Amino acid sequence: DIAYSVNVVNNYAKYGAATGRVAEIGPGGSAATALLLLDRGAEHVELLDRFVYPHDQRMLDRTYAAIIQRSDRLRAMFPNPADLSGHVSFQTGESAAAERYFTEHKGYDSVCSCAVLEHLFDPITALERMTAALKPGGKLVHYVDFRDHAMYTAGGLHELTFLKVPRWLYPYMSRRRGRPNRVLIDQYRTVCERLGDRKSTRLNSSHGYIS
C-alpha cells in the first residue's frame, strides 16, 4: 500500500501538485497519499470521495505510522500518528462528489486524482468546476485509465463494444458498479484545450495525465 501511494504521489509531484492546499479525489478511504503529499511540501490535503469504503482501521493506523516515522516533517506535524486532523481532512458522500464539491470550495493550489475520473458520473463538469476552484497558477493533475476495466474484454468482446449501447442506457449499466463512464479521450482533450493552454495538456490513447 505504501509503495503504491509513493508511486502515485511521485507522479503528482512530477507535475507540481504537492504544495500548498491540495485536494485529492477518490482516495478510497486511505490518507496514505495525503501524508506523502504533506511530506513533499503540501500544507493541507482534503480527501474527497462520493463513496465510503470499509477498512481495517488497525491496518490504516499501521500504514500511517510507518509513513510518518520515515519523515522528520511528518513527525513534527503528527506527534500522535492516530490523529491526522489539522493537516488532513476527509469529506465523503454526495456532497463530496467532484461534480458538486468545487462549486462551493475554492482556493486550491492543486487538485489531483489517480484512476478516478473515468468513474465520475460527469467528469467534464467536474474538470470545469475544479479549474474554477484553483488559485491563479494552480494545477490539475489527473491520471485517467481509458481501458474498459474488463467490462467487455472479460467476455472476449472488443473494449469498444460499449459504443453499441444506447447513450441513455449505458449509465444504468455502469453507475454505482465501479464501471468506467467511457468518456472518450477526445472529450477530455476538448475540455482541456478550452479551459487552459494546450501546451499544458498531456494525454495519450490508453491512459494519461491531464496537467
N, C-alpha and C positions, 0 to 999 in steps of 0.2 A: 504493500500500500504506500509506503514512504517512497520507494523507488519510482512508482508510477506518478505520485504527486510531484516529485522532484523534476521529472521529465516534463510534466505539464507546465510547471512554473518556469522552468528554463525557457520554454517556448514563449510563454507570456513575456518574460523579461527580455528576450531577444528583440521583441517589437516595442519595448519601452513601457510595458504595463505593470510596473512594480514600484511605483512611487505614489505618495500622497494618499488620496482617498480612492479606494478601488471597490468595485462591485463585481462579484463573480456569480454567474448564472448557472444553476444546476449543479451544485457541488455534491449532490447525492447524500446529504446529511453529515458529511465529514468536513471538519475545519482544517484538514492537513494542508491543503493548498493555501488557505488563508495564513497559516503560521509561516509557511515558506515565503509567501509574498511579503509578510512583515519583516522577515529576516533579510529580504532583498532590499528593504527600504520603505515599503508602504507604511503609512501611519494608522490607517483603519481599513478594515475589509468587511464589506457587507456580503453575506451569502444569501442568495435568493433561490427559492425553489417552490414551484407550484405544488409539488408532491412532498409527502412526508415519508421518510424511509426508516424502517426498523433497523436498529443497530445494537450490537453488544456494547454497552457503554463502557464496560471494563476494557474491551479491546481498543475503543477510541481513546480512553484515558492513557493506555499504554503507548499508543501511537503518538499522541500529543506530547507526552512526557519525553519520549525518545527524540522527537524533533526539537523540543525546547532545550533539552540537555546539550545538544550539539552547538548551541549558539549563545554567545555572551549577550547579544542584543535581546534575544527572546527570554533568557533567564532574568534579565532586568525587567522586561515587560510583564512577565508572568511568574512572580515568585511562588505562586500556587498554580501548578500546571493544570489543576482541575477547574480553575476559574479563568476563562478566556475573556470575560467581559472587560470592557474598556477599549479594546482594540479589535475585537471580532464580534459581529452581531449576525444572528440568523433571522431570516424572515421566510415564512412558509405559508402555503395556502394560495387561493386565487388572487388575493391582494398582492402577492409576491410574484405573480406571473410577469414575465418581462414585458409583455404587451401592455400591462397596466401600471406596473410599479413606477416606471420612469416618467409617467405623466405628472406625478406629484413630487418625486425625489430628484433633485438636481445637484450639480456641483461636483461631478466626479472627474478625477484625473484619468481614470481608465475604467472601462467595462469589458470583461472578458468571459470566455467560456470555452470548454473543450468538449466537442461532440454533443452539443446541446441544441443548437439552432435547428438542426434537422428534426427535432422533436417538438418544437414550439408549434402552437396552433397557427400563429400568424407571424413568422419571423421577419417579414418585410416591415410590418408596422412596428415590431419591436426594435428593429435597427433604426428606424426613423426616430423613435422616442429616445433610444439610447443616445443617439447623436445629439439630440436637443438637450440631453441631460449632462453633457460633457462641459467642463470648463474650456475656455479658449486654449487651444493646443492639446486638448485631451485626446485620448486614443481608444479605439475599439480594437480588440484582438479576439477573434473567434475562430476556432477550429471547427470546420464543418465536414461531417462524414456523409458523402453523397451515395454511399452504397445502399442496397435495399434491405440490409440487416436480415438477410435470408428469408424475407417475406415471400419471395417468389423463387429465388435460386435454390432454396432448400428442397423445392419440389421439382427441380430440373427445368424450370422456366427461365426465360431471359429476365434480367432485372428490370427491364423497361416494360414488362407486361402491364404494369400499373397504368400505362398510357391508354390501355384498352378499357379501363374502368371509368365510368362517367364521373365528372368532376364533383357532382353533388353527392355521389355515393362514397368516394374514397375516404373522406374524413370519418365516416361511420366505421370504416374498416381499420382505422389507424389510431384515432384519438383515444387516449387513456389506455392504450395497449402497448405502449413502448415502441410503436411502429413509426417509421420516418414519415414526415409530411410530404416528401417528394417535391418540394420546391426546387426547381432546377437551377443549375449554376448560372444561366443567363439572367435569371431574375435577381439573383444576388449581385451579379456584375452590374446590372442596370441600376439597382438602388444605390450601390456604392459609388458609381460614377455620378449619380445625381446628387448624392449627399456630400461628396468630397472630391479631392483631386485624384484623378485616375492613377497618377503615379504612386499613390499611397495604397492602392488596392492590389492585393496579391491573391490569386485564385488558380486552382488547376482542376482538371476534369474529374478526379476521383476523390480527392479530399484537399482541404486547403485552409489557409489563413485569410481572414479579412482583417486588414490593419489600416 
